[in-house]
Each structure stands twice: as structure tokens, then as C-alpha cells.
Amino acid sequence: MRSAFTLTEVLVVAAITGVVAAISYPVVSSARREGSKSACTSNLAQLSKSTALYRADNGGDGTLGGMYEMGLPPSVNLLPALAGYGLGATLKCRETPKPWMPREAFHYHYMPLDDRPSHRKGGVAWRKYVSEVGEEAVLFIDVNHNDESHPFLNYEFPTFALGVKLNGSVQRRFSKGNPEDYALWRTRE
């Protein structure tokens, strides 16, 4: 008697392996995406804590207003300014950069910028936004967790975004509109 496998047995094993791989791939890729979102949520919370420490050392006495009155770091040297407050130098999103994203190491958007209305759709400046929502103002956002085929510049399609507020809480948002627009973060889902 020979101890070799028949062609039928080999094909059955290959078919079962293919079915198991087809079933497990979406689960594994979904777990990887959720793990990446969790890592970014942690990064955003770390950014918020570092910014709060920076504010405490640089004139941020708890008053709300313009970014300089609040003691917020200028966006030009944001990472070096926060490096002394426990912020890791390699703080970035683990998601694969999308075609619309700049290929820079820091993938989170700093919302305050300055008070020039031209930076925001609708002309709502940071000072006005903060006066309206207080500590609920979104400080950093992450829009890196959308599919590569997502029409990012078309705001008629829902966009997934993570945002960390001045009070340190992290908010997940999946809605239509520009995630860099303050008005999107004002409303509750």
C-alpha cells in the first residue's frame, strides 16, 4: 500500500484552507483597523495632555480666547514645543498614507492655527469657536482612517474623524462635512 495523498484529498484540504482564509481575512483586517484607531485615540489623548502642560507653563491660565491668550503653542514649531512635555517624537498615525495626504511624519491636524477666517470654511475663527463651546473645542483631529477610495475633498460623503477636545476627551465622528470645519464638531451626533 502507498501512503500518498490522492488528488481529491489535496483539493479538499486546499478548498478548506481557502474558505478559512476568506472568512478570517475581513475579521483580521477589521481588527487591524480598529487597533490603528485605538492607537490614534491614545496619541490624540497624549497630544492633549502635552498641550495642557504647555499651556500651564506658557501663560494659559484657563481663560479661553485666541490661541496665544490661551497659551497654546504656535503651529510652526508644534512638535518641538511639546517635546519637553512627554510627547514622543514619532507620534504619528499608523494608517497607510492616502493619496490626498501629505507624506509628513505628523498626521494630525492642529485646529487652532491662528485667527485668520480664511483658514476655516464659513469664516469661523478659533476665538469665536472657543467662546461658543468652551472646553469642548476640538484641538487636534485625525482623518487618516478613511478608505483609500474615499472622495476626501467631496464633503457630501461621510468622513470618519477622531478629535480631541481641550478638556481631553476624544470624540469619534462619522458624518458629512469638512472635518477641519469647526461647525462639524459643534453639533452632536
C-alpha positions in Angstrom: 0.0 0.0 0.0 1.1 3.5 -0.8 1.0 6.3 1.8 0.5 9.2 -0.6 -2.5 11.5 -0.7 -4.9 11.3 -3.5 -5.7 14.4 -5.7 -9.2 14.6 -4.2 -7.8 14.8 -0.6 -5.3 17.5 -1.6 -8.0 19.5 -3.3 -10.4 19.2 -0.3 -7.6 20.4 2.1 -6.9 23.3 -0.3 -10.6 24.3 -0.5 -11.0 24.2 3.3 -7.9 26.3 3.7 -9.2 28.8 1.1 -12.6 29.0 2.9 -11.0 29.6 6.3 -8.7 32.3 4.8 -11.6 34.0 3.1 -13.6 34.0 6.4 -10.8 35.2 8.6 -9.3 37.9 6.4 -12.1 40.5 6.9 -12.0 39.8 10.7 -8.3 40.3 10.9 -8.2 43.4 8.7 -11.1 44.9 10.7 -9.2 44.2 14.0 -6.1 45.9 12.5 -8.1 49.0 11.5 -9.7 49.2 15.0 -6.3 48.8 16.6 -5.0 51.6 14.5 -7.9 53.8 15.5 -7.2 52.9 19.2 -3.6 53.8 18.8 -4.5 57.2 17.3 -7.0 57.8 20.1 -4.2 57.3 22.6 -1.9 59.6 20.5 -4.5 62.3 20.5 -5.0 62.0 24.3 -1.3 62.3 24.7 -1.2 65.4 22.5 -4.0 66.9 24.6 -2.1 66.2 27.9 1.1 67.6 26.5 -0.7 70.7 25.2 -2.3 71.2 28.7 1.1 71.1 30.3 2.5 73.5 27.7 -0.5 75.8 28.4 0.2 75.8 32.1 3.8 76.8 31.6 3.2 79.4 28.9 0.5 81.7 30.2 -2.5 79.5 29.8 -4.4 80.5 33.0 -7.5 78.7 32.0 -9.1 81.6 30.1 -10.5 80.9 26.7 -9.8 83.1 23.7 -7.2 83.3 21.0 -4.5 80.6 20.8 -1.8 82.9 22.2 -4.1 84.2 25.1 -4.7 80.5 25.9 -1.0 79.7 25.9 -1.3 77.3 23.0 1.8 76.5 21.0 2.2 78.0 17.6 1.7 75.5 14.8 5.0 76.3 13.2 7.0 74.6 15.9 4.3 72.5 17.5 6.2 69.2 18.0 9.4 70.7 19.3 7.4 72.9 21.6 5.6 69.9 23.0 8.6 67.5 23.1 9.6 68.7 26.6 6.1 67.7 27.9 6.3 63.9 27.4 5.4 63.9 23.8 7.0 61.2 21.7 9.0 62.3 18.7 7.5 59.6 16.5 3.9 60.4 17.2 2.0 59.6 14.0 -0.9 57.6 12.6 -0.1 54.0 11.7 -2.5 54.1 8.8 -1.1 53.9 5.3 -0.9 57.5 3.9 -3.7 58.1 1.4 -3.2 59.9 -2.0 -4.7 63.1 -0.6 -2.4 63.2 2.5 0.9 64.9 2.7 3.8 62.4 3.3 4.9 64.0 6.5 5.6 62.3 9.8 2.9 64.1 11.8 -0.5 63.2 10.5 -2.7 65.0 13.0 -4.3 68.4 12.2 -3.9 71.2 14.7 -7.1 73.1 14.8 -6.3 76.5 16.3 -3.8 77.7 13.7 -4.5 81.4 14.1 -7.5 83.7 13.9 -7.5 84.3 10.2 -11.0 83.5 9.0 -9.6 82.3 5.7 -8.4 79.1 7.4 -11.9 77.8 8.0 -14.9 77.2 5.8 -17.5 79.7 6.7 -15.0 82.1 8.3 -15.4 81.0 11.9 -12.2 81.9 13.7 -10.7 80.0 16.7 -11.5 82.7 19.2 -15.2 82.8 18.3 -15.4 79.0 18.2 -13.8 78.7 21.7 -16.1 81.4 23.1 -19.1 79.4 21.9 -18.1 75.9 23.0 -15.5 76.4 25.8 -13.5 73.4 26.8 -15.5 71.3 24.2 -13.4 72.9 21.4 -11.6 70.4 19.3 -7.8 70.8 19.4 -6.4 68.1 17.1 -8.2 65.9 14.5 -7.2 62.7 12.7 -8.8 61.9 9.3 -6.5 59.1 8.3 -8.9 56.2 8.8 -11.0 56.5 5.7 -10.7 54.1 2.8 -8.2 55.0 0.1 -11.1 55.3 -2.4 -12.9 57.8 -0.2 -13.5 61.1 -2.1 -11.9 63.1 0.7 -12.4 66.5 -0.8 -16.1 65.9 -1.5 -17.9 66.7 1.7 -21.2 65.2 0.6 -19.8 61.8 1.6 -19.5 60.8 5.3 -16.0 61.1 6.6 -14.6 59.3 9.7 -12.6 61.6 12.0 -11.2 61.4 15.5 -11.0 64.7 17.5 -9.5 65.5 20.9 -11.0 68.4 22.8 -9.5 70.9 25.2 -10.9 69.0 28.1 -9.0 65.9 27.0 -12.0 63.8 25.8 -11.7 62.1 22.4 -14.7 62.1 20.0 -15.3 59.9 17.0 -17.2 61.4 14.2 -18.6 59.8 11.0 -20.7 62.4 9.2 -20.9 64.6 6.1 -18.9 67.8 6.0 -15.4 69.0 6.3 -13.7 67.7 9.5 -11.5 70.7 9.6 -14.6 73.0 9.9 -15.4 74.0 13.5 -19.1 73.7 12.8 -18.9 70.0 12.3 -17.6 69.5 15.8 -20.2 71.8 17.4 -23.1 69.5 16.7 -23.8 66.2 18.5 -24.3 63.0 16.5 
